[in-house]
Amino acid sequence: MSAPGSSAVAPAARQLFAVSGVLTGDRSRTRRLIEYAVSLAPVSGRPVRFCFLPTAEGDHPAAVQWFLDAFGNEPGLEASVFTVFPRPSAPPEHLLTQDVIWVGGGSVVNLMALWRAHGIDAVLRECRQRGVVLAGQSAGSLCWHAGGVTDSVTDQLDAYDNCLGWLPWSNGVHDDLADQPRRTAYRKFVAEGTLPPGYATEDGVGLHYVDGELHEAVSVLPDARAWYVTADGEREIVPRLI
């Protein structure tokens, strides 16, 4: 597992880790970001209970199998998967027993609809209050914020502002992909006020929030960056390489 963060975080802190996964080249580098999320759990003397929610991917069997292959037999971990198709695989309260929850990428619109239909959003709120580390990539990054850019509704890039909103900022993911111009679209929506100011991440970058504030940005890629974007411009954030 990756080393913990550079500064101590109180055991009962509310931690969110929002990531742009690595979509091109060696995708195994996304695993390093997942391992970093696991390292944030204030657990010692027992395995870390770690649950994967592939809701945004429609609980695709390949996504479930990837997780089980990657983490099912990992020393020091007690891994599980929570699915909702065709019905929840366990009571949502199973999530309250976890130390770390990782939300996969896919459709953030479908993710939010299904979570709300099954009451998973309320259970996750309680998880946050109890100090469970909540993390995820792409849609699993947007969901904690006020909103962001998505192609979940049409084949165009749209603004979506009906996420959980536990963080008051918007979120831009995959901020460096030339073939899917999220970077331009995100800045346009923020500039016109459709989305509030927020944080954008290039692939390989994760934002670690503690108690509702940005604690630090980290990256598995040496040249990747995060950005704080407002209607007036943007500020570069150089992540700590992990």
Helices and strands as residue ranges (DSSP letters): E 15-19, H 29-39, E 48-53, G 55-57, H 61-71, E 77-81, G 92-97, E 100-103, H 108-118, H 120-129, E 133-137, H 139-142, E 147-150, E 158-160, E 170-172, H 182-191, E 198-201, E 205-210, E 213-219, E 226-230, E 233-237, E 240-241
